[in-house]
Amino acid sequence: MMPISIFMISSINRCLYKVIKQSRNAPFKCHICNLRVWQPWLLLYYKQLLTKLKPIKMRKLKLQMQLSVDGYVAGPNGEMDWMTWNHDPEILKYITDLTDTSGTIVMGRKLAEGFIPYWENASKNPNDPSNPFAYKMVDMPKVVFTKTIAKSSWDNTEVATGDVTEEINKLKSGNGKDIIVYGGATFVSDLIKKNLIDEYHLFINPTIIGNGMAIFKEVEQKLKLKLVKASPFSCGIVVLTYQPADK
């Protein structure tokens, strides 16, 4: 069967009457859509098929990040001592469920240099309480965005050196589960500035640190969000889930 383009659906409506009037023994070629058919029923079949076509579902880029109440993701020198580490079972399940909806991890090079070795070591230590989760981190394909290295030295990891928007959109158009990003701060700031994040999962820790690294300061225009869900946990963290209002 000949290939069908989505643009044909409107022109099919216009030439359907013409083709039915044609003889069944002669081909009909419409001057509008250039569609050649031998039988009127075939054109009707194409029309039915096109009306059932669904838009291609793009993969979402989801941000999971820890923040202080005053909006910092780390101290001035990258300090993490303000974060809440005594996670309760409910928040651990939230993190696991969020991870399970994802099929690719993207991150900046600076984060990758600590993130990837940490989870690789945890996966090799059966006594580490995070061992089962570590396997998820190790097994999931990763893409590291960088301008300084040309080839990955980590397992199951590719390097992206091109334009961030083009590289992210290429990943979004691929097959599989959604994409998740954990950082670092500079990389995430760029994603937010370019409005590439489709879903924000902001883990608000019950701490004010007064100064530090921010991820929203590079935004040049107002970015309106819609609240999808607010999830408070007994450990004191509240997870705020947002989506861009225009998506």
C-alpha positions as CSV (number, residue, x, y, z in Angstrom):
1,M,0.0,0.0,0.0
2,M,1.2,3.5,-0.8
3,P,2.5,5.6,2.1
4,I,0.0,8.1,3.6
5,S,0.8,11.6,4.8
6,I,-1.2,13.4,7.4
7,F,-1.7,16.5,5.1
8,M,-3.8,14.3,2.8
9,I,-6.8,14.3,5.1
10,S,-8.1,17.7,4.2
11,S,-7.6,17.2,0.4
12,I,-9.2,13.8,0.5
13,N,-12.4,15.4,1.7
14,R,-12.3,17.7,-1.4
15,C,-11.6,15.1,-4.0
16,L,-13.8,12.3,-2.6
17,Y,-16.8,13.4,-4.6
18,K,-14.8,13.6,-7.8
19,V,-13.3,10.1,-7.5
20,I,-16.6,8.5,-6.9
21,K,-17.9,9.9,-10.2
22,Q,-14.9,8.4,-12.0
23,S,-15.1,5.0,-13.7
24,R,-14.1,2.1,-11.5
25,N,-11.9,0.8,-14.3
26,A,-9.7,3.9,-14.6
27,P,-7.3,5.5,-12.2
28,F,-8.1,8.9,-10.7
29,K,-5.5,11.4,-9.9
30,C,-6.5,14.4,-7.9
31,H,-4.8,17.7,-8.9
32,I,-5.1,18.9,-5.2
33,C,-3.4,16.0,-3.3
34,N,-1.8,14.1,-6.1
35,L,-3.4,10.9,-4.8
36,R,-3.9,8.2,-7.4
37,V,-6.4,5.5,-6.7
38,W,-8.2,2.8,-8.8
39,Q,-11.2,2.3,-6.6
40,P,-13.4,4.8,-4.7
41,W,-13.5,2.5,-1.7
42,L,-9.7,2.8,-1.4
43,L,-10.0,6.6,-1.0
44,L,-12.6,6.1,1.7
45,Y,-10.3,3.6,3.4
46,Y,-7.5,6.2,3.4
47,K,-9.8,8.8,4.9
48,Q,-10.9,6.4,7.7
49,L,-7.3,5.5,8.5
50,L,-6.1,9.1,8.7
51,T,-9.0,10.2,11.0
52,K,-7.8,7.5,13.4
53,L,-4.2,8.7,13.5
54,K,-3.1,10.1,16.9
55,P,-0.4,12.8,17.5
56,I,3.0,11.4,18.3
57,K,3.4,11.4,22.1
58,M,6.7,13.1,23.1
59,R,8.7,12.0,26.1
60,K,8.5,14.4,29.1
61,L,11.6,15.9,30.6
62,K,11.1,15.8,34.4
63,L,13.1,17.7,36.9
64,Q,13.7,16.2,40.4
65,M,15.6,18.6,42.6
66,Q,16.1,19.4,46.3
67,L,15.5,23.0,47.3
68,S,15.6,25.0,50.5
69,V,12.6,27.0,51.6
70,D,14.3,30.1,50.2
71,G,14.9,28.5,46.8
72,Y,18.5,27.3,46.8
73,V,19.7,24.0,45.6
74,A,23.1,24.1,47.3
75,G,25.1,26.3,49.6
76,P,27.5,28.9,48.1
77,N,30.2,26.3,47.8
78,G,28.0,23.4,46.9
79,E,27.2,22.5,50.5
80,M,24.4,19.8,51.0
81,D,24.4,19.7,54.8
82,W,21.1,21.6,55.0
83,M,19.1,18.8,53.3
84,T,16.8,16.4,55.1
85,W,18.3,12.9,54.9
86,N,16.0,10.9,57.2
87,H,13.6,10.1,54.4
88,D,10.4,8.3,55.5
89,P,9.1,5.2,53.5
90,E,6.4,7.3,51.8
91,I,8.9,9.8,50.2
92,L,11.2,6.9,49.2
93,K,8.2,5.3,47.4
94,Y,7.5,8.7,45.7
95,I,11.1,8.8,44.5
96,T,11.1,5.2,43.3
97,D,7.8,5.6,41.4
98,L,9.1,8.8,39.7
99,T,12.3,7.0,38.7
100,D,10.3,4.1,37.3
101,T,8.4,6.4,34.9
102,S,11.8,7.4,33.4
103,G,14.0,5.6,30.9
104,T,16.8,8.1,30.5
105,I,18.8,10.3,32.9
106,V,20.3,13.6,31.7
107,M,22.8,15.7,33.6
108,G,25.6,18.2,33.4
109,R,29.2,17.0,33.4
110,K,30.0,18.4,36.9
111,L,27.2,16.4,38.5
112,A,28.1,13.3,36.5
113,E,31.6,13.2,37.9
114,G,30.2,12.5,41.3
115,F,26.8,11.1,40.6
116,I,27.8,8.2,38.3
117,P,30.7,6.8,40.4
118,Y,28.7,7.1,43.6
119,W,25.8,4.9,42.3
120,E,28.3,2.5,40.7
121,N,30.0,1.9,44.1
122,A,26.7,1.6,45.9
123,S,25.5,-1.0,43.5
124,K,28.6,-3.1,44.3
125,N,28.1,-3.0,48.0
126,P,25.3,-5.4,49.2
127,N,25.4,-3.8,52.6
128,D,24.6,-0.4,51.4
129,P,20.9,0.3,52.2
130,S,20.5,2.1,48.8
131,N,21.8,-0.9,46.9
132,P,18.5,-1.8,45.2
133,F,17.9,1.7,44.1
134,A,21.6,2.0,43.0
135,Y,20.9,-0.7,40.3
136,K,18.2,1.5,38.8
137,M,20.7,4.4,38.6
138,V,23.4,2.2,37.0
139,D,21.2,0.4,34.6
140,M,19.3,3.4,33.3
141,P,20.9,5.0,30.1
142,K,22.5,8.3,30.9
143,V,23.3,11.4,28.7
144,V,25.9,13.8,30.0
145,F,25.9,17.3,28.5
146,T,29.3,18.8,28.2
147,K,31.6,21.0,26.1
148,T,34.8,19.7,27.6
149,I,34.8,16.0,26.9
150,A,34.2,14.2,23.6
151,K,33.7,10.6,24.8
152,S,32.2,9.0,27.9
153,S,34.4,7.0,30.2
154,W,31.4,5.8,32.2
155,D,29.3,2.7,31.4
156,N,25.9,3.0,29.9
157,T,26.5,6.7,29.3
158,E,26.6,8.9,26.2
159,V,28.0,12.4,25.8
160,A,26.0,15.2,24.2
161,T,28.0,18.2,23.0
162,G,25.6,19.9,20.6
163,D,23.0,22.6,21.1
164,V,21.0,21.9,24.3
165,T,17.6,22.5,22.8
166,E,18.3,20.4,19.8
167,E,19.7,17.5,21.9
168,I,16.9,17.5,24.4
169,N,14.2,17.6,21.7
170,K,15.9,14.7,19.9
171,L,15.7,12.7,23.2
172,K,12.1,13.7,23.7
173,S,11.2,12.5,20.2
174,G,12.7,9.1,20.9
175,N,11.0,5.9,22.0
176,G,10.6,4.8,25.6
177,K,9.8,6.2,29.0
178,D,10.2,9.8,30.1
179,I,13.5,11.6,30.8
180,I,14.6,12.7,34.2
181,V,17.2,15.3,35.2
182,Y,18.8,15.8,38.6
183,G,21.2,18.6,37.9
184,G,23.7,20.3,38.2
185,A,22.6,23.8,39.0
186,T,24.1,25.4,35.9
187,F,22.7,22.8,33.5
188,V,19.2,22.9,35.1
189,S,19.2,26.7,35.0
190,D,19.8,26.5,31.2
191,L,17.0,24.0,30.7
192,I,14.6,26.2,32.7
193,K,15.6,29.3,30.8
194,K,14.9,27.6,27.5
195,N,11.6,26.2,28.9
196,L,12.6,22.6,28.2
197,I,11.3,21.2,31.5
198,D,7.9,19.6,31.1
199,E,7.4,18.7,34.8
200,Y,8.9,20.0,38.0
201,H,9.2,17.9,41.1
202,L,10.6,20.3,43.7
203,F,11.6,18.8,47.0
204,I,11.2,21.7,49.5
205,N,13.4,21.0,52.5
206,P,12.3,22.6,55.9
207,T,15.5,24.8,56.0
208,I,16.4,28.4,55.1
209,I,20.1,28.8,54.2
210,G,20.1,32.5,53.2
211,N,22.5,32.2,50.3
212,G,23.6,29.6,47.8
213,M,23.2,28.3,44.2
214,A,19.9,29.0,42.5
215,I,18.3,27.5,39.4
216,F,15.8,30.2,38.5
217,K,17.9,33.3,38.3
218,E,18.7,32.9,34.6
219,V,15.0,33.1,33.6
220,E,14.5,36.2,31.4
221,Q,10.7,36.1,31.0
222,K,8.0,35.1,33.4
223,L,7.3,31.4,33.3
224,K,3.8,30.6,34.5
225,L,3.3,27.2,36.1
226,K,0.3,25.2,37.1
227,L,0.3,23.2,40.3
228,V,-0.3,19.5,39.6
229,K,0.1,18.2,43.1
230,A,1.5,19.1,46.6
231,S,2.8,16.1,48.6
232,P,3.8,16.7,52.2
233,F,5.8,14.0,54.0
234,S,6.4,13.2,57.7
235,C,10.1,13.9,57.3
236,G,9.3,17.6,56.7
237,I,9.8,17.7,53.0
238,V,7.0,18.9,50.7
239,V,7.2,17.9,47.0
240,L,5.6,20.5,44.7
241,T,4.8,19.2,41.3
242,Y,4.3,21.8,38.6
243,Q,3.9,21.8,34.8
244,P,4.3,24.8,32.5
245,A,0.9,26.5,32.0
246,D,1.4,26.7,28.3
247,K,2.1,23.0,27.7
